[in-house]
Amino acid sequence: MKKEIRSYQEFVAEKAEGEVLVDFYATWCGPCKMIAPIVDQIAKEYPEIKVLSVDVDEVGEAAAEYGVSGIPTLLHLQDGKLLNTQVGYAPKPTLLRFLGK
């Protein structure tokens, strides 16, 4: 399941439970546009992973919470706890390893 996050409160609620992949991006970011289809594929192929898309320009508080300074930045969370971070574009096999799949 992929969900576009619109507020910091929504982000806090959605990341709290289960396995979560957070995709921090910006609409003007080239590498973000390159990684987006891969993130979409992962969301479809692994329905047990909640995928949250967070535009850093709209929900900057969420990016600030994790010290995001480069995009795309992906976070792998379990029940709200950070397991792993991936900064920059990466191909699908790398992202699957990042997620432990």
Secondary structure, 3 states (H helix, E strand, C coil): CEEEECCHHHHHHHHCCCEEEEEEECCCCHHHHHHHHHHHHHHHHCCCCEEEEEECCCCHHHHHHCCCCCCCEEEEEECCEEEEEEECCCCHHHHHHHCCC
